[in-house]
Amino acid sequence: MALFEFQVQARDPSTGARAGRFATAHGEVLTPVFMPVGTRATVKGVTADQLRDIGAQVVLANTYHLFLRPGDDLIAEAGGLHAFTGWDRPMLTDSGGFQIFSLADTLKLTDDGVRFRSIVDGAWHFWTPEQNVAIQERLGADIIMQLDQCPPYPAERELVETAVLRSARWAGRCKAAHTREDQALFGIVQGGVHEDLRLRSVELLSEIGFPGYGIGGYSVGEPHDLMLESLVPVCEALPANRPRYLMGVGNPTTMLKAIGLGIDMFDCVLPTRTARLGTAFSSQGRLNLRNARFARDFGPLDPECECPTCATYTRAYVRHLVNTKEMLGAILLSMHNLHYLLELTRRARRAITQGTYARFLAEWCSSPAAVDY
């Protein structure tokens, strides 16, 4: 495959689900895919070897946080993120736009770029789209994201429309500034829950042309059903020969429904964040390991799971670790929850290639596993 080529290998006959592969400088990515989030160049509590063992294909890092600490120049000096972290498979960096705009009281926005205050030392910084791309080039991920404006939910339509148009202009500037041939630059669709604005964003980005498209501005407080409803026309309008990346979504049922609409890529901090709170994903539903009912439960977290945690440790032991605030508890739960979502997307891919995704999704949605986390 040519670098950054995306091939659709199978389509489910009854849904929009598709199985594909995307070529990067550090290997091919089979889709659908869940990508663990390593915001500060680490998936919290999980080593690169452990991520490989549970089948992670792509790991994310965040430009905003790495720019502040330890600095993109230092990471470039180390040889880029792959050398710095010991991860030899594909990586993706988010532009940091979501983090900047989530701190709305500490930013000043113009068409030229965004001025923001550091959460580390309070210092002011200014990013143009071109500077943001330059930082991501120094970080050296295989996939990088354009700098965009991410409005909150709810937001006035006028604000969302302004974000669509500004993000499209910035997308063009990012593409013009991007020089590394071993990196794929993705555009980001905005538009909130407004169908016409979403489609306008798709139109503007498609005219510029990117090897892949992120879909941003979701998981910011809107109901999942509303998100999925507004995703339908977006998936239909995006180029069929490019990967579609639904940013910030990791709830298992929402992921599977989005796959049915034609989404290929996902990322979210949910599996590791809930792990640190003592929660396990499970085929039996959400498990709160702080609960006393697990105190003498000597079975695995999930009897249907083959992750290292479930193969070795019991619910009773993990509960003990969680309740005594031992760091191993969060580590074991993180590995389990990550494996759970990685395996879920692998199962989804198998169902697509077998032409049975509609049945797979229906069975999931009627099972105890179909809960929110």
TIMIBA-448947 format. One record per atom (N, C-alpha, C, O, CB): x, z, y. Coordinates in steps of 0.2 Angstrom, whole numbers, plus 5000, padded with zeros to 4 digits. Each point is the difference from the previous one (the first is absolute). Glycine has a CB too. Layout:
N
XZY
...
//
This chain:
373
500450004994
499650005006
500450005006
500650035000
498550034994
500749915011
500350005007
499950065003
499550044999
500449845002
500650145003
500050075004
499350005004
499949965004
501450054996
498450054999
499350015003
499549954998
499450005004
501350055006
499349924985
499549964997
499550054997
500250054997
500549845001
498750105003
499450044996
499649954996
499749955002
500350135008
500049944983
499749964996
499450044997
500150064998
500949884999
498450035003
499450034997
500049984993
499949944998
499450065013
500850054984
500049984993
499450004996
499949974995
501250085006
498449995002
499450014997
499450025005
500250045004
500449984985
498849965010
499550025004
499450024995
499949974995
500449955015
499450144992
499450024996
499449955002
499949995006
500650134994
499249864995
499449955001
499450035004
499649965002
500849984988
499550135010
499450035002
500150045007
499550025003
500149994985
501149995014
500150045006
500549965004
500249944998
499650174997
500549925010
500549975004
500750024998
500549985003
498750015006
500850054986
500750034997
500449954998
499849954997
499650155000
501349915004
500549954998
500650044998
500250055003
499349865005
500950064988
500650024998
500649955002
499949944999
499650124991
501049975013
500549955003
500750034999
500150054997
499149915011
501350004995
500650035000
500349975007
499949955002
500350064985
500350035016
500349995006
500750015000
500250054998
498849995008
501449914996
500750004999
500450035006
499849985006
500149924986
500550155007
500450035005
500750004998
500249984995
498950095009
501449945001
500750004999
500250054995
500550004997
499749965014
499450094987
500150064996
499649994994
499950064996
500550015013
499349884989
499649994994
499349985002
499750005005
501050084989
498949905000
499349985001
499650065000
500150054996
500149844998
499250115009
499550055000
499449974997
499749955002
500850105009
499249984984
499449984997
499450045003
500150065001
500649924988
498849985012
499550035004
499350004995
500049954996
500550015016
499050084990
500050055005
500550054999
500350024994
498549965007
501450065005
500650044999
499850065005
499849995006
501049924991
499450155001
500050065004
500750025002
500450004995
498550045000
501249975011
500750015003
500150075002
499750025005
500449864998
500350164994
500150075002
500350005007
500449965002
499750084986
499750015016
500250015007
500650055000
500050064998
498949915006
501750014999
500650045001
500150005007
500549975002
500050004987
499150065015
500050005007
500750005003
500249965004
498750094996
501550004998
500650025003
500649984995
500550034999
499050065008
500449854990
500449974995
500150054994
500550004996
500149955013
498850084989
499950044994
499350014998
499650025005
501550044998
498749924991
499450024998
500050084998
500450014996
499349874999
500050165009
500150075000
500050034992
499649994997
499850025014
501250024988
500150034994
500149964994
500150024994
499250065010
500849854996
500149964995
500649955001
500149975005
498650034993
501750004997
500649965001
499949934998
499549984998
501250124999
499849865005
500049934999
499949984992
499649964998
501150025013
499750064985
500049994993
499350024997
499749964996
501550065003
498550035004
499350024998
499549955002
499549984996
500850145004
499849855006
499549955002
500149934995
499549974998
500650085014
500549944986
500149944996
499750024993
499649954997
501450025009
499050094992
499850024993
499249995000
499849994994
501250095004
498749945007
499349995000
499749945002
499449995001
500650135001
500449834999
499849935001
499949985007
499649955001
499950064988
500850025016
499949985007
500349945001
500649994998
499350135006
499849835000
500349945001
500349995008
500549975001
498749984990
500450085013
500250005007
499950075003
499650044999
500049845002
500950145004
500050065003
500049995008
500349955002
500350114988
499049985013
499949995007
500550055004
500150054998
498749915001
501450025007
500350055005
499749985007
499749955001
501450064992
498950045011
499749995007
500549995005
500550055001
498650024995
500949885008
500449985006
500050065005
500650015003
499349874995
499650145004
499950055005
500550074998
500450025004
498449944999
501050064992
500450064998
500749994998
500550045002
498550004993
501249905003
500749994998
500449985007
500650025000
499149944988
500050015016
500349995007
500250075003
500550005003
498849894998
500250164999
500250065003
500550044996
500450035003
498449975001
501250004989
500450034996
500149974993
499549994997
500250125009
500949874992
500650015003
500349945005
500550015002
499750054987
499349895012
500249955004
500149944997
500350004994
500250085014
499349864994
500149944997
500749974999
500249974996
498650005008
501650055001
500749985000
500450044995
500449964996
499550025016
499950084986
500350034995
499849974993
500550004996
499550115011
499449884992
499849974994
500349934999
500249984995
498750085006
501149905005
500449944999
500750004998
500349974996
498949995013
501150104994
500750014998
500150024993
500549984997
499750065014
499349994986
500050024993
499949944995
500150004994
499550115009
500249835000
499849944996
499349995000
499849954996
501250074997
498650015011
499349995000
499650054995
500350044997
499949845005
499250124998
499650054997
500150004992
500050054997
499149935012
501049964988
500150004993
500650044998
500050044995
499549855004
501150105004
500650034999
499950085002
500350044997
500449855005
499050125004
499950075002
499650044996
500250064999
499949905012
499450014985
499550044996
500250004993
499750044996
499449945013
501349974989
500149994992
499449964997
500050004994
500750115006
498949865004
499449974997
500249925000
500149975005
499050124999
500949884990
500249935000
499549954999
500149944998
500950114997
498349975005
499549965000
499749985007
500350035005
499450024983
499849915012
499749995007
499850065004
499850054998
499849844997
500550105012
499850055005
499649975005
500149945002
500950134995
498649975006
499649985006
500150055006
500050064998
499249884994
500950035014
499950055005
499449995005
499949945002
501450074998
498350045001
499549995005
500350005007
500650035001
498650034991
500549915013
500349995006
500050075004
500450015005
499249874995
500050174998
500050065004
499450005005
499950055003
501349974995
498549925002
499450005005
499550054999
499750035005
500649854996
499550134993
499550054998
500250075003
499550035003
500149904987
501050095008
500250065002
500050015008
499850055003
500949964986
499549945014
500050005008
499350015002
499950045005
501249894995
498550034998
499350005003
499650064997
499550025003
500549864998
500250164994
499750064998
500250055005
499650065000
500449914988
500550025016
500250055005
499849985007
500449995004
500650054988
498449955009
499749965006
500250045006
500149965005
499049994988
500950115007
500250045006
500750005002
500250025005
498950054992
501349894999
500750005002
500349935000
500649994999
499550124995
499549845008
500249935000
499749975007
499550025002
500649974985
500349965015
499849965005
500049924998
500649984998
499850115011
499149884991
499949934997
500049955005
499650015005
499850044985
500949905010
500049945004
500049944995
500250004994
500350055017
499449894992
500149944996
500749984998
500149974995
498949995011
501550074998
500749994998
500250044994
500449984996
499850015016
499550074987
500150044994
499750075001
499550015004
501649934995
499250114998
499750075000
500650055001
500550004997
498649964995
500750095013
500550055001
499750064997
499450025001
501049935010
500050094985
499850064996
500550055000
500649995002
498749944991
500450135006
500550065000
500150024993
499650004996
499950045015
501249984988
500250024993
499750064998
499950055004
501149894998
498850074992
499750064997
500650054998
499950054998
499149894998
501650035004
500650044998
500350045006
500150065000
500149854992
499950065014
500350035006
499749995006
500250025005
500849974989
498449975006
499649995006
500349955005
499749985005
500050134994
500849854999
500349955004
499549945000
499749994995
501550055002
498849925008
499649945001
500449944997
500649995001
498850065009
500249914987
500349934997
499549955002
499450015001
501250054990
499749885010
499649945001
500149944995
500649994999
499450045013
499549954985
500149944995
499649945002
499450015002
500750084989
500349865009
499649935001
499949984992
500450034996
500149945016
499149984987
500049974993
500749984998
500150014994
498749955008
501650015002
500649974999
500550064998
500449994995
499449915012
500250154996
500450064998
499850034994
500450024996
499850015016
499149974987
499850034993
500249964994
500250034995
498850025011
501049884995
500349964995
500750014999
500250004994
498949925008
501350095003
500750015000
500250064996
500450004996
499749945015
499550114990
500150074996
499849994993
500450024996
499350045014
499849904988
499849994993
500549964997
500250004994
498650015009
501549945001
500549964997
500750044998
500349994995
499349915011
500550154998
500650044999
499850054994
500550014996
499949995016
499050024987
499850044994
500049964994
500350034995
499050045012
500649874993
500149954994
499550004995
500249984994
500950045009
498350004998
499549994994
499849934999
500249965004
499350154999
500249884991
499949934998
499449985004
499949945001
500550084987
499150025013
499449985004
500050055006
500050064999
499349904990
500550015017
500050045006
499349985003
499749944999
501650065003
498550045002
499349995003
500149995008
500450035003
499050044988
500149895012
500149995007
499850065004
499650054997
500149835001
500550135008
499750065004
499349985002
499949945003
501350095001
498350014995
499449995002
499750065004
500250055000
499649874990
499650075013
499650055003
499450024995
499649964999
500750005013
499750104986
499550034995
499550045004
500250065001
500749934989
498549995011
499550045004
499850054995
500049994994
499749925014
500050154995
499750054995
499349984998
499749955002
501050145004
499049954990
499349994998
499650075002
500350054998
500049864993
499250095012
499749945004
500349985006
500450045003
498549994992
501049915007
500349985006
499649955004
499649964996
501550064999
498949985011
499649955004
500249934998
500649984999
499250105010
499749874990
500149934998
500649975005
500449964998
498450034997
501150035011
500549975005
500750014998
500549965001
498650055008
501050064989
500750024998
500249964994
500649985000
499250145005
499849884990
500249964994
500149935001
500549974997
498850114997
500349895010
500249935002
500749995003
500349954999
498450035002
501450075004
500749995003
500550014995
500549975001
499050085010
500450004984
500550014995
500149934996
500649994998
499150145002
499849844999
500049944996
500549955003
500449974997
498450054998
501049975012
500449945003
500750025002
500449964999
498550015006
501250104996
500750025002
500450004993
500649975000
499050105009
500149954986
500450004993
500149934998
500649984998
498850124999
500249855005
500149934998
500649975004
500549974998
498350014999
501250045010
500649985004
500650034998
500649974999
498650025010
500850074989
500650044997
500249974994
500649994998
499150115008
499949874990
500149974993
500449945002
500549994996
498550054998
500849925010
500449945002
500750025003
500549964998
498549985004
501150115002
500650025002
500550034994
500649995000
498850035012
500350014984
500350034994
500349944996
500650004998
498750115002
500349844999
500249954996
500649965003
500549984997
498450014998
501050005012
500649965003
500650045000
500549975000
498649985007
500950124993
500650045000
500350014993
500650025000
498950045010
500149934985
500250014993
500649954998
499849945000
499150124997
501649975001
500649954998
500250014993
500349954997
500150065014
499550044985
500250014993
499649964995
499450015000
501050115003
500049844994
499749954995
499850044994
499649974995
501049935010
499750164994
499950044993
499450055001
499950044996
501349945001
498550025009
499450045001
499449965002
500049955003
500750135002
498749944992
499349975002
499750055005
499950064999
500049894989
499950015017
499650045006
499349984999
499849955000
501250045008
498650074991
499349994999
499650015007
500250055004
499949994984
499449935013
499650015006
499550054998
499950024994
500249875010
499550145001
499550054998
499449995004
499949995006
501050094993
498649914997
499349995002
499750075003
500050054997
499849854994
499950095015
499750065003
499249985001
499849944998
501350105008
498550004998
499349985001
499550054998
499449995001
501049904997
499950175000
499550064999
499549984994
500249974995
500050075017
499249984989
499549984996
499549945003
499549994997
500550134998
500349855009
499649945004
500249944996
500649975000
499450095011
499549904985
500249954997
500349945004
500549974998
498650064994
500649965014
500249945004
500750015002
500449965001
498450025003
501450094998
500750015002
500550004995
500549975001
499050105008
500349954985
500449994994
500249934999
500549984999
499050124996
500049865005
500049924998
500549975006
500349964999
498650044995
501050025012
500449985006
500750024999
500449955001
498650055006
501150064990
500750024999
500349964994
500649975001
499150145003
499949874991
500349964995
500149935002
500649974998
498850104994
500249905012
500149945003
500749995004
500449964999
498350035001
501450065005
500650005004
500650014996
500549975001
498850085008
500749994986
500650024996
500149944995
500649984999
499250145001
499749844997
500149954996
500349945004
500449964997
498650084996
500849955013
500349955004
500850015001
500349955000
498650045006
501350074995
500750025000
500349994994
500649964999
499250125010
499949944985
500349994993
500550054998
500550015003
499349874999
500050164993
500450054997
500049994992
499649984998
500250105012
500849954987
500050004993
499550054996
499950004994
501349965007
498550085003
499550054998
499750035006
500250005005
500550024985
498750025008
499650035005
499850074999
499750014995
499949875008
500650165001
499750075000
499350005003
499949965004
501350094996
498450004997
499450015003
500050075003
499950054996
499549874996
500650095014
500150075003
499450025004
499549975000
501750015001
498850085002
499550035003
499450034996
499550015002
500849915006
499950094985
499550034996
500350074998
500650025002
499049874994
500050155000
500250074998
500250045007
500550045000
499949924989
499250035016
500150045006
499450045002
499850025005
501049894999
498750104990
499450045001
499449964999
499550044999
501150025009
499449884991
499449964998
499850014993
500450024996
499949905013
499050084990
499850014993
500349944995
500049945003
498950125001
501249964990
500349954996
499649944999
500249944999
500450154995
498749925005
499549954999
500049955006
500049944999
499350134994
500849965013
500049955006
500749965000
500049945002
499350145004
501249954992
500649974999
500049944995
500249945002
500450165001
499149914991
500049954995
499549945002
500149954999
500150144993
499349935012
499549955002
500349955005
500049945000
499150144998
501349955007
500449965005
500649964997
500249965003
499450125005
500649954986
500649964997
499849934996
500449965000
500150164998
498949885001
499749944996
500249935004
500349964997
498850114998
500749935011
500149935004
500850005001
500249945001
498650065004
501550054996
500850005001
500349974994
500449955001
499550155007
500049924986
500349974994
499849934999
500449964998
499650154997
499449875007
499849934999
500349965005
500149944999
498850104997
501349985010
500349965005
500850005000
500349955002
498750085005
501350024990
500750005000
500349944995
499649994995
500450145007
500649854999
500249944996
500150034993
500250054998
500449905011
499150014986
500050014993
500750014997
500150034995
498849915004
501650025004
500650004997
500550055003
500649995000
499249894998
500050175005
500450065003
499750064997
499450015000
500949925011
500250124988
499750074998
499750035006
500150005006
500850014986
498650045006
499650035004
500150084999
499950024995
499249895006
501150125004
500250075000
499550055004
500049995006
501249974992
498550084998
499550055004
500450065001
500150044995
498949914999
501150065012
500550055002
499750075000
499450015003
501249915004
499750134990
499850075001
499450024995
499750055001
500749945011
499549974983
499450024995
500350014994
500449974997
498849965009
500650134991
500350034993
499450034996
500250034995
501049985010
498250004998
499550034996
499949954994
499849945001
499750125009
500549974984
500049954994
499449965000
500049944999
500650144995
498849945007
499449964999
499949955006
499949944999
499550164996
500849925011
500149955006
500549954998
499849945002
499850155006
500949924989
500549954998
499749954996
500149945001
500850155000
498849944993
499749954995
499549965003
499949944999
500350144993
499449945013
499549965003
500349955005
499849945000
499450164999
501349925004
500449955004
500349954996
500049945002
500250155007
500149934985
500349944996
499449954998
500249945000
500750154996
498549945003
499549954998
499849955006
499749954999
499950144994
500649935013
499949965006
500649955001
499949955004
499450145001
501349924992
500549965000
500650035004
500549965002
498749954998
500950155000
500650045003
500550004994
499950014995
499450065013
501349924995
500650004995
500450065000
500350024995
499749865006
500150155005
500550065001
499750065004
499649995004
501349924996
499350154998
499850065003
500650055001
500549994996
498349994998
501150065011
500450065000
499750065003
499449995003
501649934999
499250144997
499750065002
500450064999
500350004995
498549945004
501150115005
500450064999
499550054995
500250054998
500549945013
498749994988
499550044996
500350034994
499950064999
499249875006
501250034990
500250034994
500550065001
500050054996
499849844998
500750105010
500550065001
499750055005
500250064999
500749864999
498750065007
499750065004
499650044996
500050065001
500149865009
499450054986
499650044996
500450044995
499850064998
499249865004
501550064996
500450034995
500350075003
500050054997
500349844997
499950105012
500350065003
499450055002
500250065001
500749875004
498550054994
499550055001
499750034993
499550035000
500249915011
500650034984
499850034993
499549964997
499750024996
500650095008
499649834998
499549954997
500349954996
500549975002
498850055008
500349974984
500249954996
499549944999
499450024999
501350064995
499549865006
499549954998
499950004993
500550024996
499949915013
499050054988
499950014993
499449954998
499649995004
500850134996
499649864994
499549964997
499350045000
499549984999
501449954994
499250145007
499550055000
499750025007
499650045001
500950004988
499849935016
499950015007
500550045003
500650014998
498249994999
501150035009
500550035004
500150074998
499550044998
500149905012
501050084989
500250064997
500450045005
500549985003
499649974985
499650115014
500350055004
500450054996
499750054997
499449935012
501550014990
500450044996
500150085002
500250044997
500449865000
499150115009
500050075002
499450044997
500050065000
500549915011
499149994986
499450034997
500150054994
500549984996
498949925008
500350154995
500250054995
499849974993
500250034995
499650065013
499749864992
499949974993
500549974996
500049994994
498949995011
501750014999
500649974997
500550054998
500549984997
499349915010
500150174994
500550054999
500250004992
500650024999
498950055011
500149924986
500150004992
499949934997
499850004994
500050125006
500249835004
499949934998
500749974998
500349985004
498650015003
501250014986
500649974998
500149934998
500449984997
499850134999
499349855007
500049934999
500349975006
500250035005
498849974988
501149935006
500349965006
499650005006
499450014999
501349924992
499650055015
499549995006
499549954998
499450015002
501650015005
499249924990
499549954998
500149984993
500649974999
499349995013
499750054983
500149984993
500149925000
500349984994
499150125002
500449865009
500149934999
500649985004
500149935000
498650064999
501750055003
500649985004
500650014996
500150054996
499349985015
501149924990
500650004997
500650015004
500649994999
498949944993
500450105014
500550015005
500550064997
499850044996
499449925014
501450054993
500450054998
499750075000
500250054996
500849885007
498650085003
499750075000
499550014995
500150064997
500149935015
499449974986
499550014995
500350004993
499750034996
499549915011
501450034992
500350004994
500350064998
500250024994
500049865007
500050165004
500450064999
499750075002
500150054997
500849875005
498750085003
499750065003
499350015000
499649954999
501350045009
498950074992
499350024999
499750015007
500350015005
499950044983
499149955012
499650025006
500250075002
500050025006
499149904991
500950124998
500250075001
500650015004
500150045005
499350004985
501149935007
500750005003
500049975008
500350035004
500249974984
499249955013
500049975006
499650045005
500250015006
499949874989
499450155003
499650055004
500450065002
500050025006
499049944988
501450065001
500550065002
500549985005
500150035005
499850014983
500349905012
500549975005
499750005006
500350025006
500349924986
498850035009
499649995006
499950075003
500150005006
499449894990
500250155000
499850075003
500650045002
499950055004
499049944989
501750005004
500550045002
500549965005
500550025002
499550044987
499749885014
500349965005
500749984998
500549995004
498950075004
500749934985
500649974998
500149925001
499549974999
500550124992
500549895012
500049935002
499949954994
499849945001
501050095008
499449994985
499949964994
499349984999
499849954998
501250104997
498549995007
499349994999
499849945004
499749954998
500150175001
500449875008
499949945004
500349944997
499749955000
500250125010
500749944987
500449944998
499649974993
499949945000
501250115005
498750004991
499749974994
499349975001
499949954997
500750144997
499149945011
499349975002
500149935004
499649964999
499950165001
501049885004
500249945003
500149944995
499849955001
500750125009
500049954985
500149944995
499449984996
499949944999
501250115000
498550005000
499449994996
499549955004
499749954998
500450164996
499849915013
499549975004
500249935001
499649955001
500150165004
501049884997
500349935001
499949964993
499849945001
501050115008
499449984986
499949964993
499349984999
499849954998
501150114997
498649985007
499349994999
499849945004
499649964997
500250165002
500449875007
499849945004
500449944998
499749955000
500050135010
500949934988
500449944998
499749984994
500049944999
501050105006
498850004990
499749984994
499349975001
499849954997
500950144997
499049935011
499349985001
500149935003
499649954998
500050165005
500849875001
500149935002
500349964994
499849945000
500450105012
500249984984
500249974994
499449984996
499949944997
501250115003
498450004999
499449994996
499649955003
499749954997
500350164999
499949895011
499649955004
500349934999
499649954999
500150145009
501049904992
500349944999
499849974993
499949944999
501150095009
499150014987
499849984993
499349984999
499949954997
500950134999
498749955008
499349984999
499949945004
499649964998
500150165002
500749875005
499949935004
500349944995
499649955000
500550115011
500549954986
500249954996
499649994994
500049944997
501150095007
498550024994
499649994994
499349985002
499649984996
501050104998
499349915013
499349985002
499550055000
499449984999
500949914998
499950175002
499550064999
499950055006
499850054999
500449934989
500150005018
500050055005
499450025002
499950065002
501149895002
498450014997
499450035002
499750064995
499850055002
500049835003
500450114989
499850054995
500450065001
499850064999
499849854993
501150085009
500450055001
499850055006
500050064999
500949874996
499050035010
499850045006
499350044999
499950055002
500749865005
498950064990
499450034999
500150064995
499750055002
499749844999
501050114994
500150054996
500350065004
499950064999
500249864991
500450065014
500450055004
499550045004
500050065001
501049874999
498650035004
499550035005
499550044997
499750045003
500549865004
499750104986
499550044997
500350064996
499750034996
499549875003
501550105002
500450054996
500150065004
499950005007
500649914987
499750155003
500150065004
500649995005
500150045005
499550034986
500849885008
500649995004
499849975007
500550015005
500249974985
498750005011
499849965006
499850055005
499450015002
500349894992
500850145009
499950055005
500549995006
500549974999
499150114992
500249955015
500450005005
500550055000
499950064997
499249895010
501550044996
500550055000
500250025007
500450055001
500149914989
//
